[in-house]
């Protein structure tokens, strides 16, 4: 298939000279969208670009392949008709609080509305957040209905076992000065290392200090809201929440070597119960496979753990990871609370997580956390006991008194149907 060259520029694109005089200024954490300005990472008109990188996160490379193969025209512009969010999110005070949000664009779901004038002028501005509604169907939820732990109400939970949710997909948008501050390094150092460790993929990181926003080619987040999204920002409404990092092997394919899927489905069950009892539930799912070490590294570590002398043991759990990856964990939860601030959250009443890193990041960002909900022992796969013991010994987890989940569900069920 011949490549479409109709819109191919005839000049050489130098990334160090890509921003022209027509590029809108960006004032991060401004009070309004107009004052903040649009973020333009599209490549069709270099003179309009005011960020480093391009939209779509890790999928930007696939877009390049589509253009190279001739399947996609370089000049294609998204038609945003009827793509507006199904639920309005914000604006909330955190959106304009300096330092509160540095890794996503709080206006990213509303660009078709808040930047309508700029779009009419010909600027190619693209959403970095999409909000829709859906049904979530999990065999564990169907099982919970069969065993009487959950009862369909026709609103939050249907008789088919489908949970009704609002959900949002969020692409990463990094405000580099704020990201550097979160990690306690200079912006110069952050830019240099990002440039070097991506093999020089983005020269603007070191040649254009005036461009402060970076759209990194990494996976983003998906959030699932059980109940009214507006209630997330109301501290008087009980919020049950889990922040979950991707584990494809367990979350999707049911591997029994870790607790990821059991904890995720347990959190979803708790979120449904919370919504049925007048509260709201939230699951924030981040693409950080294998503690952000990647799935190849993850599987190599699996082999190393199983083949070591004496077998897989808790005391060698992290040692084997460090031998392969050089570090125990690269999830670095410093940026994680941003999505909570985007939703206007100031208090999580029930955090379905034992992770101290997540708890410390959330509370350190100014969000109050009440009860921390452990995974019940009967949900821990036998082969995952090593992981639990290793993380407990290493200080990853805080194991408080485990609530009587069955009793709590019975009480909630009586409250719901009284």
C-alpha positions in Angstrom: 0.0 0.0 0.0 1.4 3.4 -1.0 1.9 5.9 1.7 -0.2 9.1 1.7 2.2 11.9 0.9 -0.5 14.6 0.2 0.1 16.2 3.6 3.8 15.3 4.0 5.7 18.5 4.8 8.4 19.5 2.3 10.7 20.9 5.0 12.8 19.2 7.6 11.1 19.2 11.1 13.7 20.1 13.7 12.1 19.4 17.1 14.4 22.0 18.7 12.7 24.6 16.5 9.1 23.3 16.3 7.2 26.0 18.2 6.3 29.0 16.2 4.8 32.4 17.1 1.3 31.0 16.8 1.6 28.5 19.6 -0.7 29.4 22.5 1.0 30.0 25.8 0.5 27.6 28.7 0.0 28.7 32.3 -0.3 25.5 34.3 -2.7 25.5 37.3 -4.5 28.6 36.1 -8.0 29.2 37.4 -9.8 28.8 34.0 -9.2 26.8 30.9 -8.8 30.0 28.9 -6.1 31.3 31.2 -4.4 27.9 31.2 -4.5 27.6 27.4 -4.9 24.5 25.2 -2.2 21.8 25.0 -1.3 21.1 21.4 0.8 18.1 20.8 -0.4 17.3 17.2 2.2 17.2 14.4 0.2 18.5 11.5 1.1 22.1 12.2 4.4 22.5 13.9 3.9 26.2 14.5 1.0 25.5 16.9 2.8 23.0 19.1 3.4 24.0 22.7 4.3 20.7 24.3 7.0 18.1 24.0 5.8 14.7 22.6 2.4 14.0 21.1 -1.0 12.7 22.1 -2.1 9.1 22.7 0.6 8.0 25.1 2.1 4.7 24.2 -0.3 4.5 21.2 1.4 7.4 19.4 3.9 4.9 18.0 1.0 2.9 16.4 -0.3 6.1 14.9 3.1 6.6 13.3 2.9 3.0 11.9 -0.6 3.7 10.5 0.7 6.8 8.7 3.8 5.1 7.4 1.8 2.2 6.0 -0.7 4.6 4.3 -3.6 3.5 6.5 -4.0 6.9 8.1 -3.7 10.4 6.6 -1.2 12.6 8.4 -3.7 15.4 8.0 -6.7 13.6 9.7 -8.5 15.8 12.3 -10.7 14.2 14.9 -14.4 14.9 14.6 -15.4 15.5 18.2 -19.2 15.6 17.6 -21.1 13.8 20.3 -17.9 12.8 22.1 -18.4 15.0 25.2 -18.3 13.3 28.6 -21.4 11.4 29.9 -20.7 12.9 33.3 -19.3 16.3 34.0 -16.1 16.2 36.2 -15.1 19.4 38.0 -13.7 21.9 37.8 -12.6 21.5 41.5 -10.3 23.7 43.6 -7.4 21.2 43.2 -7.3 22.0 39.5 -5.9 25.4 40.1 -4.0 24.6 43.3 -0.2 24.8 42.6 1.4 21.4 42.8 -1.9 19.4 43.3 -2.0 18.0 39.7 1.1 17.6 37.6 0.7 14.4 35.6 -2.6 14.9 33.8 -4.6 17.7 32.1 -7.6 18.5 34.3 -9.3 20.1 31.3 -8.5 17.1 29.1 -12.1 15.8 28.8 -13.7 19.2 28.0 -11.5 20.6 25.2 -14.3 20.5 22.7 -16.2 23.0 24.9 -13.7 25.1 26.7 -11.5 25.6 23.6 -14.3 25.8 21.1 -13.0 29.2 19.9 -9.5 27.8 19.4 -10.8 24.8 17.5 -12.8 27.2 15.2 -9.5 29.1 14.5 -8.0 25.9 13.2 -6.0 24.7 16.2 -5.9 20.9 16.3 -6.6 20.3 20.0 -7.3 16.8 21.2 -8.8 15.4 24.3 -6.5 13.5 26.7 -9.4 12.3 28.8 -12.7 10.6 27.8 -15.6 9.9 30.1 -18.3 7.4 29.3 -20.7 4.9 31.0 -20.6 1.2 30.8 -21.4 -2.2 32.4 -18.7 -4.2 34.2 -19.3 -8.0 34.3 -17.0 -10.2 36.4 -17.5 -13.8 37.3 -16.5 -13.0 40.9 -19.5 -10.6 41.2 -21.8 -13.2 39.7 -20.5 -15.6 42.3 -21.0 -13.1 45.1 -24.7 -12.7 44.0 -25.1 -16.5 44.0 -23.6 -16.8 47.5 -25.8 -13.9 48.8 -23.0 -11.4 49.5 -24.3 -9.1 46.8 -28.0 -8.5 45.9 -29.0 -6.9 42.6 -30.9 -3.6 43.0 -31.5 -2.9 39.3 -29.6 0.4 39.6 -26.0 -0.1 40.7 -26.1 -3.9 40.1 -28.3 -5.6 37.6 -29.8 -9.1 37.9 -27.3 -10.3 35.2 -24.4 -9.5 37.5 -23.4 -6.4 35.5 -22.3 -3.4 37.6 -23.3 0.0 36.2 -20.3 2.4 36.2 -19.1 5.6 34.8 -15.5 5.3 33.6 -12.8 7.6 32.3 -9.6 6.9 30.3 -6.8 9.3 31.1 -3.6 9.9 29.1 -0.5 11.1 30.9 0.3 14.8 30.6 3.4 15.9 32.7 4.0 19.4 33.9 7.8 19.0 34.2 8.5 21.5 36.9 5.8 19.9 39.1 7.0 16.4 38.3 10.6 17.3 39.2 9.4 18.8 42.5 7.5 15.6 43.4 10.6 13.5 42.9 12.9 15.9 44.7 15.2 16.5 41.7 15.9 19.5 39.6 14.0 20.0 36.4 17.3 20.1 34.5 18.2 16.7 35.8 14.8 15.3 35.1 14.9 16.5 31.5 18.4 15.3 30.9 17.7 11.8 32.2 14.4 11.5 30.3 16.2 12.5 27.2 19.1 10.1 27.7 17.1 7.1 28.9 14.7 7.3 26.0 17.7 7.1 23.6 17.3 10.8 22.7 13.8 10.4 21.5 12.7 13.9 22.6 15.5 16.4 22.0 13.2 19.2 23.1 13.6 18.0 26.7 17.1 19.5 26.7 16.8 22.1 23.9 13.5 23.8 24.8 13.4 24.7 28.5 10.5 27.1 27.6 8.3 24.1 26.8 7.2 22.8 30.2 4.6 20.2 29.3 5.6 16.7 28.2 3.2 14.0 26.8 5.2 10.8 27.6 4.8 7.7 25.5 3.6 5.6 28.4 0.3 3.9 29.5 -2.3 6.0 31.2 -5.1 5.2 33.7 -8.7 4.0 33.6 -11.1 4.9 36.5 -14.3 3.1 37.3 -16.9 5.0 39.4 -19.7 3.1 41.2 -22.4 5.6 42.0 -22.7 9.3 41.3 -19.4 10.8 40.1 -20.2 14.1 41.8 -20.3 12.4 45.2 -16.6 11.7 45.0 -15.9 15.3 45.9 -18.3 15.4 48.8 -16.5 14.3 52.0 -19.8 13.6 53.7 -20.5 10.8 51.3 -18.7 7.5 52.2 -16.1 6.8 49.5 -14.7 3.3 49.1 -11.7 3.3 46.8 -8.9 1.2 45.5 -5.8 2.4 43.5 -4.7 -0.7 41.5 -1.6 -1.1 39.4 -1.8 -3.3 36.3 -1.0 -7.0 36.6 -2.1 -8.5 33.3 -1.2 -12.1 34.3 -3.5 -12.0 37.3 -6.1 -9.3 36.4 -6.9 -10.8 33.0 -5.6 -14.4 32.9 -6.0 -15.4 36.6 -2.5 -16.3 37.6 -2.4 -17.5 41.2 1.1 -16.4 42.0 -0.1 -13.0 43.3 -3.1 -11.4 44.9 -3.8 -8.8 42.2 -7.0 -10.0 40.7 -8.5 -11.3 44.0 -7.8 -7.9 45.6 -9.2 -6.0 42.6 -12.4 -8.0 42.5 -12.8 -7.8 46.3 -12.5 -4.0 45.9 -15.1 -3.9 43.2 -17.5 -5.9 45.4 -16.9 -3.4 48.2 -17.4 -0.5 45.8 -20.8 -1.9 44.7 -21.8 -2.4 48.4 -20.7 1.1 49.1 -22.8 2.6 46.3 -25.8 0.5 47.3 -25.6 1.9 50.8 -25.7 5.5 49.7 -22.0 6.0 49.2 -19.7 6.0 46.1 -17.0 3.6 44.9 -13.9 4.2 42.9 -11.3 1.9 41.3 -8.3 3.7 39.7 -6.4 1.4 37.4 -2.9 2.4 36.3 -0.8 0.8 33.5 2.3 -0.1 35.6 2.8 -3.7 34.6 5.1 -5.7 36.9 5.6 -2.9 39.4 6.4 -0.8 36.3 9.3 -3.1 35.6 7.5 -4.6 32.6 6.2 -8.0 31.9 9.4 -9.5 30.4 11.3 -8.6 33.6 8.4 -9.9 35.7 8.5 -13.3 34.0 12.3 -13.5 34.3 12.0 -12.9 38.0 9.3 -15.6 38.2 11.8 -18.1 36.7 14.7 -16.9 39.0 12.5 -17.2 42.1 11.2 -20.7 41.3 14.6 -22.1 40.3 16.7 -20.8 43.2 18.1 -23.3 45.7 15.5 -23.9 48.3 12.7 -22.8 46.1 10.6 -19.6 46.2 10.9 -18.0 49.7 9.8 -14.7 51.2 13.3 -13.8 52.3 14.6 -13.9 48.7 11.5 -12.4 47.0 12.9 -8.9 46.5 16.5 -10.1 46.1 15.7 -11.9 43.0 13.8 -8.9 41.6 16.8 -6.7 42.3 19.2 -9.1 40.6 17.2 -8.9 37.4 15.8 -5.3 37.4 18.3 -3.5 39.7 15.4 -2.2 41.8 12.5 -3.7 43.8 9.8 -1.4 42.5 9.5 1.4 39.9 5.9 2.3 40.4 6.8 5.4 42.4 3.4 6.4 43.7 4.2 10.2 43.8 2.1 10.9 40.8 -0.7 8.6 41.6 -2.9 11.0 43.8 -3.3 13.4 40.8 -6.3 11.5 39.5 -7.9 11.7 42.9 -7.4 15.4 43.0 -8.9 15.6 39.4 -12.0 14.0 40.8 -12.1 16.6 43.7 -11.6 13.9 46.4 -10.6 15.2 49.8 -11.4 12.1 51.9 -11.4 8.4 51.3 -13.4 6.7 54.0 -12.4 3.1 53.1 -9.2 2.5 51.2 -9.1 -1.1 49.9 -5.3 -1.4 50.0 -2.6 -2.6 52.4 0.2 -0.7 50.5 2.0 1.8 52.6 3.5 3.4 49.5 0.0 4.2 48.2 -1.3 5.2 51.6 1.6 7.6 52.2 1.3 9.1 48.7 -2.4 9.7 49.2 -2.2 11.2 52.7 0.9 13.1 51.8 -1.0 14.9 49.0 -3.5 16.1 51.6 -6.3 13.5 51.2 -7.6 12.1 54.4 -7.9 8.3 54.7 -10.1 6.6 57.2 -10.2 2.7 57.3 -7.7 0.6 55.4 -9.3 -2.6 54.2 -7.1 -5.7 54.0 -7.7 -8.5 51.5 -9.4 -11.4 53.4 -7.2 -14.4 54.0 -9.5 -16.7 52.2 -9.0 -14.7 49.0 -5.2 -15.1 49.0 -4.1 -17.9 46.6 -1.8 -20.5 48.1 1.1 -19.6 45.7 0.7 -15.9 46.6 1.5 -16.4 50.3 5.2 -15.8 49.5 4.4 -12.4 48.1 2.3 -11.4 51.0 4.9 -12.5 53.6 7.7 -10.8 51.7 5.9 -7.5 51.4 4.9 -7.6 55.0 8.4 -8.2 56.1 9.8 -5.5 53.8 7.3 -2.9 55.2 5.2 -2.7 52.0 2.1 -3.6 53.9 0.5 -2.6 57.1 -1.7 -5.4 58.4 -4.3 -4.0 60.8 -7.1 -5.9 62.3 -9.0 -7.6 59.4 -12.7 -6.6 59.7 -15.3 -9.4 59.7 -16.3 -9.0 56.1 -19.2 -11.4 56.3 -20.7 -9.6 59.3 -20.2 -6.2 57.7 -21.9 -7.3 54.5 -24.8 -8.7 56.5 -25.2 -5.4 58.3 -25.0 -3.5 55.0 -27.5 -5.8 53.4 -30.0 -5.3 56.2 -29.5 -1.5 55.9 -30.0 -1.6 52.1 -33.2 -3.6 52.2 -34.7 -2.3 55.4 
